[in-house]
Amino acid sequence: MRPIKKVAVLGAGVMGAQIAAHLANAGIPSYLLDIVPKELTEEEKAKKLTLESPEVRNRIVREGLERVKKLKPNAFFIPELEKLITIGNFEDNLNWLSEVDWIIEAVVERLDIKRELFKKVELVRRPGTIVSSNTSGIRISEIAEGLSDDFRKHFLGTHFFNPPRYMKLLEIIPTPETSKEVIETIAEFGEKVLGKGIVYCKDTPNFIANRIGVFAVMYVLHYMLQNGYTIEEVDELTG
């Protein structure tokens, strides 16, 4: 297994910030990056800040990390582990990606936004750096279209489940171009360092768990309607 000593997480939303927190739980430092705000809040205006103020430019990523710190059950083993996460933004700090061993994308589930971000990532990543998407359903090979051979060779899907600290499953979704060494490295790191149960998926939309999960939900809804169950009864039966 090639060593993974530092990680970058792109996107500080529900999943990205929690993935960074769980990396910290395993003693792995990370960069957590997100977009730069386009407008000032009333509070920022009152402080005479501008869109160029560092406090403003990192507001979105900082708020994402603050939300994670308030989660119950706790995303961090201990609060002090937050120190392992360094926050930044896509415009000022994307060059940090040249320092890491693994880049995890966890931005909004839109193919165009992911592709646009990865074009920028490709300009700053070191050749050989592993890159993955936390997409829950977009085909991995579609995301990587048009990127370099080295990028595609080191690219795969790594779908964590919410909340990452407590949910055991990690879906690994390679493409036909993904290097065997990359697949083995992420699987071993996921299992032995992050404590995950690894499931290998075909590069089919929604992979395994979401395909089964959506089918199960729809089956339950049909069964409820056909047999006259109430919503409360279904909740009680299914947990």
C-alpha angles and dihedrals in degrees: 000000000000111000120262107198102153132024136193120214116200111207127033098211128116094306106026097057091045092050088053089049092052091048086054089051087059091049094254116138117220145184113232113200136179141162126297116250117253096204137038122242119233089252091054091049090052089054090052091241123154134209087262094058111112090226089058097041091057096039097107095049092043091052090050091054092045090054091053092051089058097050121121120238089040120256091205125061088221128359093242091070089075085083089074090066119081115194127214143137139257095250102047105026110032088110087071087077089077088071100054136085098212131029117199119194116207105161128132117312097257121120094211093053093047093049092048091051094048091052087061092043091054091059094059108028120100114246108264096029112137115240126188141174124225090206113149095209120357115109110258094218090055092055091052097049113129095015125120125280091248091051094049092046090057097039129099143140121268108182112191120189128231119290095026094196093059107025109088100203125097115176114208114200116186124184123222087263098051113114116247089227091056092051092049093046095053093043092051093044091047093050103037102031104028097032096235133156105231123221119181114218137193114243092258122133111276091008114218114316097043093046090052093039096052091046090051093049092049092047091052092049092051091046090049093052094044095049102036100246119160123235089249092053092050091049090051093048098044101036 
